[in-house]
């Protein structure tokens, strides 16, 4: 999946809200928990997070364990990740898997207080799910992601 939108804020502040850390749980309505399992350097970690059930729990809550890295990219920032086979799956969750994913955030040249945020998401939710349910859930999840992020950045 690819998601793209203009967000009214500077790249550093936007990426600070997306990457693993203190902001994400406060605004992302899909995430229910986030734990940093290991930190390798300031912008590099292994995180475990859980997501809420979706589509009236047709899609049960999921758990992911991802390696995450954030770095400078051209004039902006890139935060990327990939799932790892790490630890036991917690009860009541299905372990999902993220293939290489990333969020690119670059300033708009003509509007310096606006940024273009582009996400590439390759998620395997796993479990017995019809693809149409996954596509529906991803579309609403990504729309809510941008809406929730924009609200969080206004505070």
N, C-alpha and C positions, 0 to 999 in steps of 0.2 A: 504494500500500500504506500502511496505517496500523499502527503498532506502538505499544503503550502498556504501561507497567509502573511499579510503585513500586520505587524504588531507595533503599537505605539509605545516604544521604549528603546533604550540602548541595548546593544548585544550582550554586554556583560551582565546586566540585570536580568535579562530574559533567561540566559543560560543558567544563571545562579538559581532560578526558580525551577528549571528543568532537571538539572543534574542531581545525582543523589546528594542529599543533605537536608538541612533543617526546614527549607521552604516547601518541598514537594508534598508532604503529607497534609499540609495546611490548606492547599488549594485544589489538588487533583482529586476529583470526586470518585475516580475509579480505584485509586490505591487505598487499601485498608491498613497495611503495615509496611514499614521499610526499616531494615536493619543493615548497617554496614558490618559485614562479616570480617573483612580484612582491608587494611589500607596500605598501599605500597608507596605512595607519595601523595602530595596534596590533591592531585587531580586524577587519581587512579585507585580503584577499589573493587572489591567484590561485594555485591549487595544482594540481599534476599528481600523480596517484597511480595505482597499478596494483593489480589484484586477482588473486588466485589463480584457476586454473581450478576449475570446480565440476562435480559429478556425473560423476566419473571423466573429467574434461576434455571432456565433451559440450559444456559451456560453456567455451570457451577463455578464457585470461587476458584481462582487459579493462584499458583505460587510459581515464582520465577527466581532463579539465582543467576545473576548477570555479572560479568566483568564489565566495568564502565571506565571510560577514559575521556577526559576533556582536554582540548588543546586549541591553540590559535589556528585559524584557517583563513588564509588570505587576509581580508580586513576584519574578519569576524571570528566566530568560535565554532567548533565542532565538538559535540558530545556524542560518543558512540558506545556501543556495547554489543555483547554476544553472550548467550547463555552458556553456563558451565554445568557439567555433571558434578554436583557438589552437595554432599550431605543427604540426609534422609528427608523424604517428603513428609510434611506435617499432615496429621489426620485432617480430614474434611476438605482437602485441597487436591486438585489435579495439577501435576507439575507441567507447566507449559515450557516452550523452548523458543527463544528469540535467536534467529539467524542474524548475521551482521545487520545492525540497525544504526541509525544516526539522525541527529538533528543538526542542521547547518543554520547558523544565524549570522547574517551579514547586514551591515547598515545600508540603507537606501541612500544613494549618493545625493539626490536632490532634496531629501528629507532626513537630516542627520538624527532626529529624535524618533525615527521609525526604522524598523528592521524587517527584513524578509526572513521568515522562519520556515524552513523546509525540513520535513521529516520523511525518512524512509523506514518503514516498519515491515519486517518479515517475521511474523509470529506464527508459530504452530501452537494452537491452544490445546491440542491433543484431546483424547477422549472421543466418544462417539457423537460427533456433531455434524449436522448437515451444513454444507458449505454456505448455503443461503443464510443460515442463522449467523454464521461467523461474519459474513459480509455485512449483514445488517448491523450486528453489534459493533464491528469496526467502524462503520460509517458514523454511527451516533457517538461512539467513544471519541473519535478524532474531532468531530464537531464540538463536543463538550470540552475536550482538551483545550482548544483555542479559546472558547468562551470563558472557561474557568481561569485560564492563564491571564487573559485580558483583565478580568475582574481583580485577580490577585495583584497585578502590577499597578492598579489604580490606588491601592491602599498603602 
